[in-house]
Amino acid sequence: MDFSTLLMISISVMKTGSIKDQAQQGQMTIRLATLYVPFSFVTDIFGMKIREINCSPLLMWVPFAAFPIVSA
């Protein structure tokens, strides 16, 4: 086995390690987005427009009830 083949194999092993790290970071991003996107959607729609804060016709429990529906 010559030096160039050994060098190519070692570079390939190093690339595999970095690809694995990138895949793990991608999974973490997907998990965070799975929680963040529905939550931000519900809070954007309902905001602070609830009866208990500014006399709006919307009740406080409605955003909490909508969150699991939007998440699903």
N, C-alpha and C positions, 0 to 999 in steps of 0.2 A: 504494500500500500504506500503510495507516494504522498508527499507533503500536500499537494493540491487537493487530493481526495479527502485527506484528513481534515483539511481546512474547510472544505465544502460541507462535510458531515457536521463539524462543530458549529458552523453558521446555521445549518438547518435545525440543529437542536436548540440553539439560542432563539431562532425565530418561533419555534414551536412554543417555547416558554412565554414569549411576549404575546403570542396569539391567545394562549390560555388566559393570561392576565386581562387582555382586552375583552374576552368573552365574559369573564367574571364581572368586569366593570359594566358591561352592557346589561347583564342580568340585574345588577343593582339599580341601574337607571330605569329599567322596565318596572321593577318592583316599586320604586318611588313614584313613577308616573302613574302606576295603577292606583295608588292612593291619592296622589295630588290632583289629577285631572278631574275626577268626579267631584271631589271636595271643592275645588276652585269653581267648578261649574255651578254647583248649588249655591255657594256663597255669592257668586256674581249675580245670579238671578234674584236671590232673595235679599241680599245685603242686610241693611238694618231696617227694612220695611216691615216691622212687626208691631202689633198693637201695643205691646208692653213698653216700647221705646218711644214711638212717635204717633200714636193713635191711628195707625194704619189698620185696615180691615183684616190683614193677614195675622193669624195666630202664631205663637212662638213654636209650636210643635210641628208646623208644616215643613220648614226646612229640614228638620231632623227626620221626618218621615220620607221626604223626597230623596235624601242622600242614599239609602240602600237601593232604592228603585233605580236611580241614575247609575249607581255603581254596578248593578247587575247588567 
